[in-house]
Amino acid sequence: MHRLEWFFVIAFALYTFVIWWHRLRAHALHPWMAALFGIGLAADLLGTVLLCAASAASWTWTLHTASGLAALGIMASHFVWAVRAAKAGGSMERNFNRFSPWAWCIWIVSFISGIPYA
């Protein structure tokens, strides 16, 4: 495994923990969860930028490229939603809880589709 790919493993661990802990155990989105989500997003973004820079000469559009960029955008908006839901609660948090597994699944498609390139 290329050492830059560890950023995606970190993002996977943090996204998975926050989304599923919130959904299955906590049932309340706490600020520390939003912070972990943000660290996962930062790891995902940093890994994406560094790997794109490292492979700029051979960069092509694939399922992984398209799903990865889409997932990164979804997770960025999902993070903003998490921060707002942690502050506001109520229906914003309930909707976050409903949407989170779907956003996670989209991100997982990108994560898994990148494994052959590792």
Beta strands, then each sheet from edge to edge (+ up, - down):
end
